[in-house]
Amino acid sequence: MNNTLKNGFRVLEFLAEKAEAYSVKDLAQVFKLPNSHICRLLKTLKDTGYIAQDSSRKYVISLKILNLSHACLSRLEIRNRLRPFVGRLSEELKLPVYLSVPLDWHPIIVDVALPEGKAFDPATTIGSMNPIHVSATGKICAAFHPQETLDGFLATLSFDKLTEKTISSPKAFKAELAKIRKEKSAVTNMERNENISAMASPVFNCEGKLAAVIGASFTPAEIKDGDWEKIKEKIYEAAENSSYALGYALYKTV
C-alpha cells in the first residue's frame, strides 16, 4: 500500500478511537512523522470531510464517518440474519445482548439489543472492540482461532492486569481457552472492571468456522447465584440456533 495512503488511514483510525482533539504537533509526535507530512494528511482528510477542526483548531473525527459505518452495517448480512436472535435473547434475559464478528480475530460489536429501562453501557457500543483477555467475546475469538497459529496470535496481545481477577498469564489463558472450546461458553467475572461481568458463546457458519459471537453483560450484583447457569444456557441456546440459521447443524458435536 502507498505509504501516504497508509499513514492517512492510520491517522483517521487514531482520531476515531479518541475522544479528545489533536494538534498537528501532537499527531507528529504520535506517528513520529514530520509536521509537514502530518499537515498534508490532515488537509486531505479535512478536504474529504472525514475530519474537522474544533474551536481550538485541533483535529477530530467528523460525522461523515457515520456514512461509512451505516453503509457497512446495512450490508452486513450476518447482522441482519441474526438480529432476531439477539433481540429475543435480550428480552428473555432482561440484559444488554450484543453481536460481535471477528476482525483479525478481535471481536468488533456490530449489533446491540437493550431491554427496556436498561442503562446504556459504553463497552457495548457498536464498532467497539474489547480486549481479548478480559472480554467474553474476546475469549471466544481466541478459543476458536486456528490452533496452528494461536501461539503467534497470543504473542501479539498485552495481558495487562486490570483487576485482581484478570488472567495476566498467557499459559493460564491458554488453559482457559481449552475449556472454552469444549464448553462453547466464555465468562469474564470482574476481570476488566469490578462492576462488569459477561458471558458469550460462538456462532458458526455452514463450514463450521467462527462467524460471530453472541454475548451479554451485567453487573455481578444484579445476578443471583442461581441465575448464572441460566444465563449461560440461554446464550448457548441462542448461539446454537443462530448457527443453525447460518446452515450449521452440528453445534453440540464441534
TORKOLKOL-917569 format. One line per field, with one value per residue: x, y, z of N, C-alpha, C in turn; residue number from 1. Coordinates in nm, 2 decimals. Example, Ala and Ser with C-alpha at 12.3 -4.5 7.8 and 13.67 -1.06 7.14 Angstrom:
2
n_xx [1.32	1.28]
n_yy [-0.57	-0.22]
n_zz [0.78	0.71]
ca_xx [1.23	1.37]
ca_yy [-0.45	-0.11]
ca_zz [0.78	0.71]
c_xx [1.32	1.29]
c_yy [-0.33	0.00]
c_zz [0.78	0.79]
nr [1	2]
END
This chain:
254
n_xx [0.08	0.05	0.25	0.17	-0.10	-0.15	-0.06	-0.24	-0.48	-0.40	-0.39	-0.66	-0.79	-0.67	-0.77	-1.04	-1.06	-1.02	-1.14	-1.07	-0.94	-0.67	-0.36	-0.15	0.12	0.09	0.00	0.22	0.41	0.30	0.29	0.55	0.63	0.72	0.61	0.52	0.44	0.23	0.06	-0.02	-0.15	-0.37	-0.49	-0.59	-0.77	-0.94	-1.04	-1.18	-1.38	-1.37	-1.25	-1.25	-1.20	-1.19	-1.29	-1.05	-0.88	-0.78	-0.78	-1.05	-1.24	-1.50	-1.86	-1.91	-1.80	-1.98	-2.14	-2.00	-2.00	-2.27	-2.34	-2.18	-2.28	-2.55	-2.52	-2.42	-2.47	-2.48	-2.54	-2.80	-2.94	-2.91	-3.01	-3.28	-3.24	-3.06	-3.22	-3.44	-3.31	-3.22	-3.46	-3.55	-3.36	-3.35	-3.13	-2.85	-2.76	-2.53	-2.40	-2.11	-1.85	-1.56	-1.28	-0.98	-0.95	-1.02	-1.29	-1.55	-1.81	-2.12	-2.39	-2.65	-2.87	-3.09	-3.27	-3.59	-3.56	-3.31	-2.98	-2.75	-2.45	-2.12	-1.92	-2.04	-2.08	-2.17	-1.93	-1.72	-1.42	-1.33	-1.08	-0.90	-0.83	-0.98	-1.25	-1.56	-1.64	-1.40	-1.24	-1.38	-1.32	-1.04	-1.03	-1.14	-0.96	-0.75	-0.57	-0.30	-0.18	-0.22	-0.05	0.13	-0.06	-0.14	0.09	0.09	-0.07	-0.14	-0.12	-0.24	-0.29	-0.59	-0.77	-0.80	-0.89	-0.81	-0.68	-0.36	-0.15	-0.02	0.00	-0.19	-0.41	-0.43	-0.50	-0.76	-0.88	-0.89	-1.08	-1.30	-1.33	-1.42	-1.67	-1.80	-1.86	-1.79	-1.67	-1.64	-1.56	-1.57	-1.32	-1.22	-1.33	-1.45	-1.71	-1.84	-1.95	-1.96	-2.09	-2.05	-2.11	-2.01	-2.09	-2.13	-2.06	-2.18	-1.97	-1.86	-1.70	-1.59	-1.82	-1.95	-2.01	-2.22	-2.31	-2.36	-2.39	-2.35	-2.40	-2.23	-2.37	-2.64	-2.72	-2.84	-2.69	-2.79	-2.87	-2.67	-2.60	-2.83	-2.83	-2.60	-2.68	-2.90	-2.77	-2.60	-2.79	-2.91	-2.69	-2.65	-2.89	-2.86	-2.64	-2.75	-2.93	-2.75	-2.68	-2.55	-2.55	-2.44	-2.37	-2.34	-2.16	-1.91]
n_yy [-0.12	0.23	0.45	0.71	0.69	0.48	0.60	0.80	0.66	0.55	0.78	0.86	0.64	0.65	0.90	0.84	0.66	0.82	1.05	1.31	1.61	1.66	1.82	1.93	1.90	1.73	1.49	1.45	1.37	1.14	0.97	0.99	1.14	1.40	1.73	1.86	1.65	1.54	1.76	1.77	1.52	1.57	1.78	1.66	1.47	1.65	1.80	1.60	1.56	1.39	1.45	1.71	2.05	2.17	2.44	2.52	2.47	2.23	1.88	1.65	1.35	1.34	1.37	1.25	1.00	0.83	0.78	0.58	0.38	0.33	0.24	0.01	-0.15	-0.19	-0.35	-0.58	-0.89	-1.10	-0.97	-0.88	-1.12	-1.24	-1.07	-1.11	-1.32	-1.20	-0.99	-1.13	-1.28	-1.08	-0.98	-1.20	-1.24	-0.99	-0.83	-0.64	-0.74	-0.84	-0.86	-0.97	-0.97	-1.15	-0.96	-0.98	-1.16	-1.03	-0.93	-0.73	-0.52	-0.54	-0.52	-0.44	-0.51	-0.37	-0.41	-0.28	0.01	-0.04	0.07	0.23	0.08	0.19	0.01	-0.16	-0.05	-0.01	-0.10	-0.09	-0.24	-0.49	-0.58	-0.88	-1.07	-1.00	-1.00	-1.16	-1.21	-1.17	-1.38	-1.60	-1.56	-1.60	-1.86	-2.01	-1.95	-2.05	-2.33	-2.39	-2.15	-2.01	-1.96	-1.76	-1.56	-1.50	-1.40	-1.15	-1.01	-0.80	-0.87	-0.72	-0.66	-0.58	-0.59	-0.76	-1.01	-1.05	-1.25	-1.27	-1.42	-1.58	-1.86	-1.95	-1.84	-1.98	-2.23	-2.18	-2.12	-2.37	-2.50	-2.34	-2.39	-2.65	-2.63	-2.43	-2.18	-1.87	-1.68	-1.37	-1.25	-0.98	-0.91	-0.72	-0.49	-0.41	-0.39	-0.51	-0.80	-1.08	-1.30	-1.53	-1.70	-1.90	-1.85	-2.04	-2.08	-2.23	-2.39	-2.46	-2.28	-2.01	-1.75	-1.54	-1.39	-1.42	-1.23	-1.13	-0.88	-0.77	-0.65	-0.79	-0.77	-0.76	-1.01	-1.32	-1.60	-1.85	-1.78	-1.75	-1.99	-2.02	-1.79	-1.85	-2.09	-1.99	-1.81	-1.98	-2.14	-1.95	-1.89	-2.14	-2.18	-1.97	-2.05	-2.26	-2.13	-2.02	-2.24	-2.44	-2.74	-2.90	-2.82	-2.91	-3.11	-3.01]
n_zz [0.00	-0.08	0.10	0.19	0.17	0.35	0.59	0.61	0.66	0.91	1.07	1.06	1.18	1.43	1.53	1.53	1.74	1.96	2.21	2.26	2.10	1.86	1.79	1.51	1.59	1.80	1.67	1.50	1.69	1.79	1.56	1.48	1.26	1.02	1.08	0.85	0.68	0.83	0.82	0.55	0.53	0.71	0.58	0.35	0.46	0.58	0.37	0.23	0.41	0.63	0.87	1.11	1.24	1.57	1.80	1.89	1.69	1.67	1.56	1.49	1.46	1.21	1.15	0.91	0.89	0.99	0.77	0.63	0.82	0.86	0.60	0.58	0.80	0.72	0.50	0.60	0.61	0.80	1.04	0.99	0.96	1.21	1.39	1.50	1.68	1.87	1.97	2.08	2.28	2.45	2.54	2.68	2.88	3.00	2.98	2.85	2.52	2.28	1.95	1.80	1.55	1.43	1.36	1.22	1.41	1.64	1.85	1.71	1.78	1.63	1.65	1.89	2.15	2.37	2.67	2.78	2.98	3.06	3.14	2.92	2.82	2.77	2.69	2.52	2.27	1.93	1.70	1.88	2.01	2.23	2.48	2.42	2.63	2.86	2.80	2.73	2.47	2.34	2.44	2.33	2.05	2.06	2.15	1.94	1.74	1.47	1.56	1.49	1.46	1.69	1.91	1.81	1.76	2.03	2.12	2.03	2.19	2.48	2.80	3.02	3.36	3.48	3.69	4.01	3.93	3.67	3.41	3.37	3.27	2.99	2.97	3.16	3.04	2.80	2.90	2.99	2.75	2.63	2.78	2.71	2.44	2.46	2.60	2.47	2.57	2.72	3.00	3.17	3.47	3.64	3.55	3.38	3.47	3.79	3.82	3.61	3.45	3.21	2.96	2.69	2.37	2.08	1.73	1.45	1.10	0.79	0.73	0.96	1.08	1.29	1.29	1.42	1.75	2.03	2.30	2.65	2.89	3.23	3.57	3.84	4.09	4.03	3.96	4.07	4.24	4.15	3.89	3.71	3.57	3.42	3.26	3.11	2.98	2.82	2.65	2.51	2.39	2.22	2.05	1.94	1.79	1.62	1.48	1.35	1.18	1.01	0.87	1.00	1.16	1.35	1.61	1.88	1.85	1.77]
ca_xx [0.00	0.12	0.28	0.09	-0.24	-0.14	-0.05	-0.37	-0.57	-0.36	-0.43	-0.80	-0.82	-0.63	-0.87	-1.17	-1.06	-1.00	-1.25	-1.01	-0.88	-0.52	-0.30	-0.05	0.23	0.05	0.00	0.35	0.48	0.24	0.33	0.69	0.64	0.74	0.49	0.47	0.37	0.10	-0.03	-0.07	-0.25	-0.48	-0.56	-0.66	-0.88	-1.04	-1.10	-1.28	-1.49	-1.37	-1.21	-1.29	-1.13	-1.27	-1.27	-0.90	-0.81	-0.73	-0.85	-1.13	-1.32	-1.62	-1.98	-1.92	-1.75	-2.10	-2.20	-1.94	-2.04	-2.41	-2.34	-2.12	-2.37	-2.67	-2.49	-2.37	-2.58	-2.49	-2.61	-2.94	-2.99	-2.90	-3.07	-3.39	-3.19	-3.01	-3.33	-3.51	-3.23	-3.22	-3.59	-3.56	-3.26	-3.36	-2.99	-2.79	-2.70	-2.46	-2.34	-1.97	-1.79	-1.42	-1.20	-0.85	-0.97	-1.06	-1.43	-1.60	-1.95	-2.20	-2.53	-2.67	-3.01	-3.11	-3.41	-3.65	-3.52	-3.17	-2.89	-2.66	-2.31	-2.03	-1.84	-2.11	-2.11	-2.14	-1.80	-1.61	-1.35	-1.29	-0.95	-0.92	-0.81	-1.07	-1.38	-1.61	-1.63	-1.26	-1.20	-1.43	-1.24	-0.91	-1.05	-1.16	-0.86	-0.68	-0.47	-0.16	-0.12	-0.27	0.06	0.17	-0.16	-0.14	0.21	0.07	-0.16	-0.09	-0.20	-0.24	-0.37	-0.68	-0.83	-0.74	-0.93	-0.76	-0.58	-0.24	-0.05	-0.06	-0.02	-0.32	-0.52	-0.44	-0.57	-0.90	-0.93	-0.92	-1.21	-1.40	-1.35	-1.50	-1.80	-1.86	-1.91	-1.68	-1.72	-1.55	-1.63	-1.50	-1.18	-1.18	-1.39	-1.51	-1.86	-1.90	-1.92	-2.02	-2.08	-2.06	-2.09	-1.97	-2.18	-2.05	-2.12	-2.21	-1.85	-1.82	-1.60	-1.64	-1.87	-1.99	-2.02	-2.33	-2.27	-2.45	-2.31	-2.43	-2.32	-2.25	-2.47	-2.78	-2.74	-2.84	-2.60	-2.86	-2.91	-2.55	-2.61	-2.95	-2.78	-2.51	-2.76	-2.97	-2.67	-2.56	-2.90	-2.92	-2.58	-2.67	-2.99	-2.80	-2.55	-2.84	-2.98	-2.65	-2.66	-2.46	-2.64	-2.36	-2.32	-2.31	-2.05	-1.79]
ca_yy [0.00	0.35	0.49	0.82	0.65	0.41	0.69	0.87	0.57	0.54	0.90	0.85	0.54	0.70	1.00	0.77	0.60	0.91	1.14	1.44	1.66	1.66	1.92	1.88	1.87	1.60	1.38	1.42	1.30	1.01	0.88	1.00	1.19	1.54	1.82	1.89	1.53	1.54	1.87	1.72	1.42	1.63	1.87	1.57	1.42	1.75	1.83	1.50	1.57	1.28	1.51	1.86	2.12	2.23	2.58	2.54	2.44	2.09	1.79	1.55	1.28	1.41	1.28	1.18	0.87	0.75	0.73	0.46	0.28	0.29	0.16	-0.12	-0.23	-0.22	-0.45	-0.69	-0.99	-1.18	-0.89	-0.88	-1.25	-1.28	-0.97	-1.16	-1.40	-1.11	-0.92	-1.22	-1.31	-0.96	-0.98	-1.31	-1.22	-0.86	-0.78	-0.60	-0.85	-0.78	-0.95	-0.93	-1.06	-1.14	-0.88	-1.02	-1.24	-0.94	-0.91	-0.60	-0.52	-0.49	-0.50	-0.44	-0.50	-0.33	-0.43	-0.15	0.06	-0.07	0.18	0.21	0.05	0.23	-0.10	-0.24	0.04	-0.07	-0.06	-0.10	-0.37	-0.51	-0.65	-1.03	-1.15	-0.96	-0.99	-1.29	-1.23	-1.19	-1.52	-1.69	-1.54	-1.66	-2.01	-2.07	-1.91	-2.17	-2.38	-2.39	-2.01	-1.95	-1.90	-1.64	-1.46	-1.46	-1.33	-1.01	-0.95	-0.75	-0.93	-0.62	-0.69	-0.46	-0.61	-0.87	-1.13	-1.06	-1.35	-1.20	-1.52	-1.65	-2.00	-1.97	-1.80	-2.09	-2.33	-2.14	-2.13	-2.52	-2.52	-2.26	-2.47	-2.77	-2.59	-2.33	-2.07	-1.80	-1.59	-1.28	-1.21	-0.87	-0.92	-0.59	-0.39	-0.48	-0.37	-0.57	-0.94	-1.11	-1.44	-1.53	-1.83	-1.88	-1.88	-2.10	-2.07	-2.36	-2.47	-2.49	-2.18	-1.90	-1.64	-1.44	-1.42	-1.36	-1.21	-1.05	-0.82	-0.74	-0.62	-0.91	-0.75	-0.78	-1.15	-1.41	-1.71	-1.95	-1.73	-1.76	-2.10	-1.99	-1.70	-1.93	-2.18	-1.91	-1.76	-2.10	-2.18	-1.85	-1.91	-2.27	-2.15	-1.87	-2.13	-2.34	-2.04	-2.00	-2.36	-2.53	-2.82	-2.99	-2.74	-2.99	-3.21	-2.95]
ca_zz [0.00	-0.08	0.24	0.22	0.19	0.47	0.70	0.62	0.73	1.05	1.14	1.07	1.28	1.56	1.57	1.55	1.87	2.07	2.24	2.26	1.97	1.85	1.70	1.41	1.67	1.88	1.58	1.45	1.79	1.80	1.45	1.45	1.12	1.02	1.08	0.71	0.63	0.90	0.77	0.42	0.56	0.77	0.48	0.26	0.53	0.61	0.24	0.20	0.51	0.73	1.00	1.12	1.34	1.67	1.82	1.92	1.56	1.67	1.47	1.55	1.36	1.17	1.14	0.78	0.91	1.01	0.65	0.60	0.92	0.82	0.47	0.61	0.88	0.64	0.41	0.68	0.61	0.93	1.14	0.96	0.98	1.35	1.48	1.58	1.80	1.96	2.03	2.16	2.40	2.54	2.61	2.78	3.00	3.05	2.99	2.72	2.44	2.17	1.84	1.75	1.45	1.44	1.27	1.25	1.54	1.75	1.83	1.69	1.80	1.51	1.69	2.03	2.19	2.51	2.73	2.82	3.11	3.09	3.11	2.81	2.86	2.67	2.65	2.42	2.16	1.80	1.65	1.98	2.02	2.37	2.49	2.41	2.75	2.96	2.75	2.70	2.32	2.30	2.48	2.23	1.93	2.08	2.17	1.81	1.65	1.42	1.67	1.45	1.47	1.82	1.99	1.75	1.79	2.17	2.15	1.99	2.29	2.60	2.91	3.13	3.48	3.51	3.82	4.08	3.87	3.54	3.38	3.31	3.23	2.86	3.00	3.22	2.94	2.71	2.97	2.99	2.61	2.60	2.84	2.63	2.31	2.49	2.65	2.38	2.65	2.79	3.11	3.24	3.60	3.71	3.50	3.32	3.56	3.90	3.81	3.49	3.41	3.08	2.91	2.54	2.30	1.94	1.62	1.34	0.97	0.74	0.72	1.10	1.12	1.37	1.21	1.51	1.89	2.10	2.44	2.73	3.00	3.35	3.69	3.93	4.20	3.98	3.92	4.18	4.22	4.07	3.76	3.63	3.48	3.33	3.15	3.03	2.89	2.72	2.55	2.44	2.30	2.11	1.96	1.87	1.70	1.52	1.39	1.26	1.08	0.91	0.79	1.07	1.24	1.43	1.71	2.00	1.82	1.73]
c_xx [0.09	0.13	0.20	-0.05	-0.25	-0.14	-0.17	-0.47	-0.53	-0.40	-0.58	-0.85	-0.79	-0.73	-1.00	-1.18	-1.05	-1.12	-1.20	-0.96	-0.73	-0.47	-0.20	0.07	0.21	0.06	0.14	0.43	0.43	0.29	0.48	0.71	0.66	0.61	0.43	0.40	0.24	0.01	-0.09	-0.18	-0.38	-0.56	-0.64	-0.78	-0.98	-1.11	-1.20	-1.39	-1.48	-1.31	-1.25	-1.20	-1.22	-1.24	-1.12	-0.82	-0.74	-0.82	-0.92	-1.19	-1.45	-1.74	-1.99	-1.88	-1.87	-2.17	-2.14	-1.98	-2.18	-2.41	-2.28	-2.22	-2.50	-2.65	-2.43	-2.48	-2.59	-2.56	-2.76	-3.01	-3.00	-2.97	-3.19	-3.35	-3.13	-3.12	-3.41	-3.44	-3.23	-3.35	-3.60	-3.48	-3.28	-3.22	-2.95	-2.73	-2.64	-2.40	-2.21	-1.93	-1.64	-1.36	-1.05	-0.84	-0.99	-1.21	-1.47	-1.75	-2.03	-2.35	-2.55	-2.82	-3.02	-3.25	-3.46	-3.60	-3.38	-3.07	-2.79	-2.52	-2.21	-1.94	-1.91	-2.16	-2.08	-2.01	-1.69	-1.55	-1.29	-1.16	-0.98	-0.92	-0.90	-1.21	-1.43	-1.60	-1.49	-1.21	-1.25	-1.35	-1.11	-0.93	-1.07	-1.07	-0.79	-0.56	-0.33	-0.10	-0.16	-0.16	0.12	0.07	-0.16	-0.02	0.20	-0.01	-0.08	-0.18	-0.19	-0.33	-0.46	-0.75	-0.76	-0.78	-0.88	-0.66	-0.47	-0.13	-0.10	-0.08	-0.15	-0.44	-0.54	-0.52	-0.72	-0.96	-0.96	-1.05	-1.33	-1.43	-1.44	-1.65	-1.87	-1.92	-1.79	-1.75	-1.60	-1.62	-1.54	-1.35	-1.13	-1.22	-1.46	-1.66	-1.92	-1.85	-2.00	-2.00	-2.10	-2.05	-2.07	-2.09	-2.10	-2.13	-2.14	-2.09	-1.79	-1.71	-1.66	-1.69	-1.91	-1.99	-2.14	-2.29	-2.37	-2.36	-2.40	-2.34	-2.34	-2.35	-2.61	-2.82	-2.73	-2.75	-2.66	-2.89	-2.79	-2.56	-2.73	-2.90	-2.69	-2.58	-2.84	-2.89	-2.63	-2.67	-2.92	-2.81	-2.60	-2.78	-2.95	-2.72	-2.64	-2.90	-2.88	-2.61	-2.57	-2.55	-2.57	-2.30	-2.27	-2.19	-1.92	-1.68]
c_yy [0.12	0.41	0.61	0.78	0.57	0.50	0.77	0.79	0.55	0.66	0.90	0.75	0.58	0.81	0.94	0.71	0.69	1.01	1.29	1.48	1.66	1.76	1.85	1.83	1.74	1.48	1.34	1.34	1.16	0.91	0.90	1.04	1.34	1.62	1.84	1.77	1.52	1.64	1.83	1.62	1.48	1.71	1.78	1.52	1.52	1.79	1.73	1.48	1.47	1.33	1.65	1.92	2.18	2.38	2.62	2.51	2.30	2.00	1.68	1.47	1.35	1.31	1.21	1.04	0.77	0.70	0.59	0.35	0.23	0.20	0.02	-0.21	-0.27	-0.33	-0.58	-0.79	-1.07	-1.10	-0.89	-1.01	-1.29	-1.18	-1.02	-1.24	-1.31	-1.04	-1.01	-1.26	-1.20	-0.95	-1.09	-1.29	-1.09	-0.80	-0.73	-0.72	-0.79	-0.89	-0.89	-1.03	-1.04	-1.06	-0.90	-1.09	-1.16	-0.92	-0.76	-0.60	-0.46	-0.47	-0.51	-0.43	-0.47	-0.35	-0.29	-0.11	0.03	0.04	0.14	0.19	0.09	0.12	-0.18	-0.15	-0.03	-0.01	-0.07	-0.24	-0.38	-0.60	-0.80	-1.09	-1.11	-0.95	-1.13	-1.32	-1.24	-1.33	-1.62	-1.68	-1.61	-1.81	-2.08	-2.02	-2.04	-2.21	-2.37	-2.25	-1.94	-1.89	-1.77	-1.53	-1.41	-1.38	-1.18	-0.93	-0.90	-0.79	-0.84	-0.67	-0.57	-0.47	-0.73	-1.01	-1.15	-1.17	-1.28	-1.29	-1.59	-1.79	-2.03	-1.94	-1.91	-2.21	-2.30	-2.15	-2.28	-2.55	-2.46	-2.34	-2.59	-2.73	-2.49	-2.21	-2.01	-1.70	-1.50	-1.23	-1.11	-0.87	-0.80	-0.48	-0.46	-0.47	-0.44	-0.72	-0.97	-1.25	-1.43	-1.68	-1.80	-1.91	-1.93	-2.09	-2.21	-2.45	-2.50	-2.39	-2.07	-1.78	-1.52	-1.48	-1.35	-1.35	-1.13	-1.00	-0.78	-0.71	-0.74	-0.89	-0.78	-0.92	-1.24	-1.53	-1.82	-1.91	-1.74	-1.87	-2.08	-1.90	-1.77	-2.02	-2.11	-1.86	-1.87	-2.14	-2.08	-1.87	-2.04	-2.25	-2.06	-1.95	-2.21	-2.26	-2.01	-2.13	-2.46	-2.61	-2.91	-2.92	-2.82	-3.08	-3.15	-2.97]
c_zz [0.00	0.06	0.28	0.25	0.32	0.59	0.72	0.70	0.88	1.13	1.16	1.18	1.42	1.61	1.60	1.69	1.99	2.09	2.23	2.12	1.98	1.75	1.60	1.49	1.75	1.79	1.52	1.56	1.80	1.69	1.41	1.30	1.12	1.02	0.94	0.65	0.70	0.85	0.64	0.44	0.61	0.67	0.39	0.33	0.56	0.48	0.20	0.30	0.62	0.87	0.99	1.23	1.44	1.69	1.85	1.80	1.57	1.59	1.54	1.43	1.33	1.16	1.01	0.79	0.93	0.89	0.61	0.70	0.89	0.70	0.50	0.69	0.80	0.54	0.47	0.70	0.74	1.04	1.11	0.99	1.13	1.44	1.56	1.70	1.91	2.04	2.13	2.29	2.50	2.61	2.71	2.90	3.07	3.07	2.85	2.65	2.32	2.07	1.80	1.64	1.46	1.33	1.30	1.39	1.66	1.74	1.82	1.70	1.68	1.54	1.84	2.06	2.34	2.56	2.77	2.96	3.15	3.05	3.00	2.87	2.75	2.61	2.54	2.30	2.03	1.75	1.75	1.98	2.16	2.38	2.49	2.55	2.87	2.92	2.71	2.55	2.27	2.33	2.37	2.10	1.95	2.09	2.03	1.70	1.60	1.52	1.62	1.46	1.60	1.90	1.94	1.77	1.93	2.20	2.11	2.09	2.41	2.72	3.04	3.24	3.52	3.64	3.89	4.01	3.73	3.52	3.30	3.26	3.10	2.88	3.06	3.13	2.84	2.77	2.97	2.85	2.58	2.66	2.76	2.50	2.34	2.53	2.56	2.46	2.72	2.89	3.15	3.36	3.67	3.67	3.43	3.40	3.67	3.91	3.69	3.48	3.28	3.05	2.76	2.49	2.15	1.85	1.51	1.21	0.92	0.72	0.86	1.15	1.20	1.28	1.30	1.66	1.95	2.24	2.52	2.85	3.11	3.47	3.78	4.04	4.16	3.95	4.04	4.14	4.13	3.93	3.66	3.52	3.38	3.22	3.06	2.93	2.78	2.61	2.46	2.34	2.19	2.01	1.88	1.76	1.59	1.42	1.30	1.15	0.97	0.84	0.87	1.17	1.34	1.55	1.83	1.98	1.78	1.84]
nr [1	2	3	4	5	6	7	8	9	10	11	12	13	14	15	16	17	18	19	20	21	22	23	24	25	26	27	28	29	30	31	32	33	34	35	36	37	38	39	40	41	42	43	44	45	46	47	48	49	50	51	52	53	54	55	56	57	58	59	60	61	62	63	64	65	66	67	68	69	70	71	72	73	74	75	76	77	78	79	80	81	82	83	84	85	86	87	88	89	90	91	92	93	94	95	96	97	98	99	100	101	102	103	104	105	106	107	108	109	110	111	112	113	114	115	116	117	118	119	120	121	122	123	124	125	126	127	128	129	130	131	132	133	134	135	136	137	138	139	140	141	142	143	144	145	146	147	148	149	150	151	152	153	154	155	156	157	158	159	160	161	162	163	164	165	166	167	168	169	170	171	172	173	174	175	176	177	178	179	180	181	182	183	184	185	186	187	188	189	190	191	192	193	194	195	196	197	198	199	200	201	202	203	204	205	206	207	208	209	210	211	212	213	214	215	216	217	218	219	220	221	222	223	224	225	226	227	228	229	230	231	232	233	234	235	236	237	238	239	240	241	242	243	244	245	246	247	248	249	250	251	252	253	254]
END
